[in-house]
Amino acid sequence: MKTCKHLYEKIVSWENLLAAYKTFRKGKRFKDDVLKFEYNYETELFKLRDELMEHTYFPLPAHRFFVYEPKKREIGVNSIFLEKYLY
């Protein structure tokens, strides 16, 4: 199996995180959680990058609820913009 060294550093680079953030926010710019994140997005992205580089990032638990139509299903929704952004 082929391995890619230094790939993780490229994934969590500032340029990659910023590009992913700008792509993800399209069509969501005026939602409350996006506006809150946008206010300090540079600080939040640097904080996120540091946590990812140090392997100390842990996602918050998802908000879970049930939908009964057409059948009973459990739905899990990420609670804040940052969690949605990472997935």
Backbone bond lengths (Angstrom), bond angles and torsions (degrees), N, CA, C in turn:
res aa  C-N    CA-C-N  psi(-1)  N-CA   C-N-CA  omega(-1)  CA-C   N-CA-C  phi
1 M - - - 1.447 - - 1.525 109.11 -
2 K 1.305 116.15 134.93 1.456 121.46 -178.67 1.529 109.62 -81.07
3 T 1.324 116.86 135.53 1.459 120.97 177.48 1.519 109.46 -111.52
4 C 1.308 115.32 150.10 1.464 121.75 178.61 1.517 108.27 -114.54
5 K 1.300 115.98 106.85 1.454 119.82 179.76 1.527 109.16 -79.80
6 H 1.282 115.08 147.49 1.464 123.54 178.05 1.527 112.96 67.35
7 L 1.314 117.68 14.40 1.455 120.39 178.88 1.525 111.13 -69.71
8 Y 1.319 117.34 -38.17 1.465 120.90 -179.29 1.524 110.82 -60.27
9 E 1.333 117.68 -40.87 1.458 121.14 179.07 1.525 111.15 -62.84
10 K 1.332 117.20 -36.21 1.462 120.60 177.79 1.526 110.97 -69.34
11 I 1.322 116.31 -37.92 1.463 120.48 -179.17 1.519 110.77 -65.84
12 V 1.325 117.26 -41.52 1.467 120.22 -176.66 1.529 112.21 -96.00
13 S 1.319 117.52 16.90 1.465 119.97 177.34 1.526 109.44 -68.18
14 W 1.321 115.36 155.37 1.470 120.99 -179.27 1.530 110.44 -58.22
15 E 1.319 117.69 -44.49 1.459 121.41 -177.76 1.529 111.28 -62.28
16 N 1.317 116.90 -41.91 1.458 120.78 -179.25 1.530 111.45 -69.13
17 L 1.334 117.16 -43.42 1.464 120.09 178.45 1.524 111.21 -63.59
18 L 1.331 117.30 -40.59 1.463 121.03 179.33 1.524 111.07 -66.02
19 A 1.323 117.21 -43.32 1.466 120.78 178.35 1.527 110.88 -63.65
20 A 1.317 117.11 -42.07 1.469 120.77 178.69 1.523 110.73 -64.71
21 Y 1.326 116.80 -40.36 1.469 121.29 178.46 1.525 110.63 -61.84
22 K 1.324 117.38 -46.88 1.466 120.66 -178.87 1.524 111.36 -64.79
23 T 1.323 116.99 -36.47 1.464 120.56 177.09 1.521 111.00 -67.86
24 F 1.326 116.42 -42.99 1.458 120.75 -175.79 1.527 112.72 -68.50
25 R 1.322 118.11 -34.62 1.467 120.23 -174.72 1.519 113.16 -77.10
26 K 1.328 118.26 -9.97 1.461 120.62 -179.96 1.523 109.99 -58.03
27 G 1.316 115.26 129.31 1.451 121.42 -179.82 1.514 114.13 80.80
28 K 1.340 117.52 0.46 1.465 121.20 -178.16 1.527 111.63 -127.46
29 R 1.305 119.27 8.64 1.463 122.74 -169.04 1.516 114.44 -59.88
30 F 1.311 119.61 -25.90 1.457 120.56 -175.03 1.523 113.55 -106.82
31 K 1.313 117.50 15.38 1.466 121.20 173.66 1.521 108.49 -82.72
32 D 1.326 116.04 150.72 1.467 121.31 -174.05 1.519 113.55 -56.34
33 D 1.332 117.54 -49.76 1.466 118.82 -176.73 1.525 112.03 -66.92
34 V 1.332 117.45 -31.61 1.462 120.58 177.39 1.523 110.28 -71.18
35 L 1.330 117.51 -40.88 1.464 120.78 178.51 1.521 111.42 -63.41
36 K 1.322 117.05 -39.73 1.470 120.32 177.42 1.526 110.65 -63.67
37 F 1.316 116.81 -43.18 1.461 120.82 179.12 1.525 110.36 -67.00
38 E 1.324 116.85 -40.35 1.465 122.56 -177.55 1.526 111.94 -61.93
39 Y 1.317 117.18 -32.77 1.462 121.66 -178.11 1.526 111.26 -58.28
40 N 1.317 118.30 -38.80 1.469 123.30 -179.84 1.524 111.09 -126.39
41 Y 1.311 118.24 38.61 1.463 119.33 -170.67 1.522 113.41 -61.13
42 E 1.330 118.70 -36.12 1.469 119.29 179.80 1.526 110.95 -64.61
43 T 1.329 116.01 -46.08 1.462 120.54 178.55 1.518 110.46 -61.91
44 E 1.327 116.31 -44.53 1.465 120.93 -179.19 1.534 111.47 -63.95
45 L 1.327 117.30 -40.68 1.465 119.71 179.88 1.523 111.72 -69.62
46 F 1.343 117.43 -37.92 1.468 119.35 176.13 1.525 110.68 -65.22
47 K 1.326 115.91 -40.80 1.468 120.29 177.88 1.533 110.03 -62.71
48 L 1.315 116.21 -45.17 1.462 121.43 178.36 1.527 110.73 -61.32
49 R 1.325 117.03 -44.66 1.465 121.09 179.74 1.524 110.78 -60.91
50 D 1.333 116.79 -44.08 1.468 120.12 178.87 1.525 111.30 -61.19
51 E 1.341 116.23 -44.46 1.464 119.98 179.99 1.529 111.15 -64.49
52 L 1.325 117.10 -39.20 1.463 120.07 178.48 1.525 111.37 -68.05
53 M 1.321 117.16 -41.16 1.467 120.74 179.80 1.528 111.79 -66.06
54 E 1.339 116.32 -35.69 1.465 120.99 -178.98 1.527 112.33 -88.50
55 H 1.334 116.40 -0.77 1.471 122.54 -178.79 1.528 111.26 58.31
56 T 1.332 116.91 37.58 1.463 121.57 178.67 1.524 111.90 -111.22
57 Y 1.325 118.64 4.03 1.458 121.49 -179.67 1.524 110.08 -79.16
58 F 1.318 116.05 129.97 1.463 122.57 174.03 1.522 107.89 -131.57
59 P 1.329 118.31 126.43 1.466 120.12 -179.48 1.521 111.73 -69.27
60 L 1.320 114.84 151.90 1.458 120.51 175.32 1.524 109.02 -72.66
61 P 1.330 117.36 154.95 1.469 118.50 177.29 1.531 110.77 -65.36
62 A 1.311 115.60 145.70 1.462 121.21 -179.69 1.525 110.24 -76.42
63 H 1.327 115.24 151.01 1.461 121.52 173.57 1.527 106.75 -78.67
64 R 1.316 117.45 123.38 1.462 121.59 -176.24 1.528 110.66 -113.03
65 F 1.332 114.53 140.29 1.459 120.87 176.19 1.524 108.34 -152.79
66 F 1.329 115.66 168.16 1.461 121.13 -178.18 1.521 110.52 -109.10
67 V 1.331 114.78 143.11 1.455 122.96 172.66 1.520 105.84 -117.35
68 Y 1.323 117.11 135.02 1.463 120.86 -173.61 1.526 113.81 -108.05
69 E 1.310 119.09 -0.94 1.450 120.16 179.80 1.512 109.72 -119.64
70 P 1.263 123.51 132.54 1.458 126.63 -3.32 1.527 113.22 -78.90
71 K 1.325 117.82 -13.09 1.460 120.95 175.25 1.520 107.36 -144.60
72 K 1.313 117.14 167.72 1.461 120.89 -178.57 1.528 109.96 -71.04
73 R 1.344 115.54 124.43 1.464 121.72 178.43 1.521 108.98 -139.34
74 E 1.322 115.63 144.21 1.461 119.96 174.59 1.529 108.09 -94.81
75 I 1.319 115.91 131.00 1.457 122.56 -178.99 1.524 108.46 -113.07
76 G 1.318 117.16 135.26 1.461 122.36 175.06 1.517 109.39 -116.94
77 V 1.331 116.75 124.53 1.460 121.97 -177.31 1.516 108.51 -121.87
78 N 1.333 116.77 130.15 1.457 119.77 175.12 1.517 108.99 -63.45
79 S 1.319 115.51 138.91 1.450 120.01 -169.53 1.517 114.91 -83.33
80 I 1.317 119.56 -25.35 1.457 120.08 -178.55 1.518 110.37 -132.42
81 F 1.305 115.42 163.45 1.462 122.39 -177.11 1.520 112.39 -56.47
82 L 1.321 117.99 -41.45 1.461 121.46 -177.52 1.520 111.29 -60.24
83 E 1.315 117.30 -41.30 1.461 120.95 179.68 1.531 110.44 -65.45
84 K 1.324 116.42 -40.39 1.461 119.90 178.84 1.525 110.18 -66.91
85 Y 1.306 115.59 -37.21 1.465 122.17 -179.37 1.522 111.46 -61.75
86 L 1.316 117.65 -38.57 1.457 120.84 -177.21 1.516 112.89 -75.39
87 Y 1.303 117.55 -24.45 1.448 119.79 -178.70 1.481 108.85 -104.75
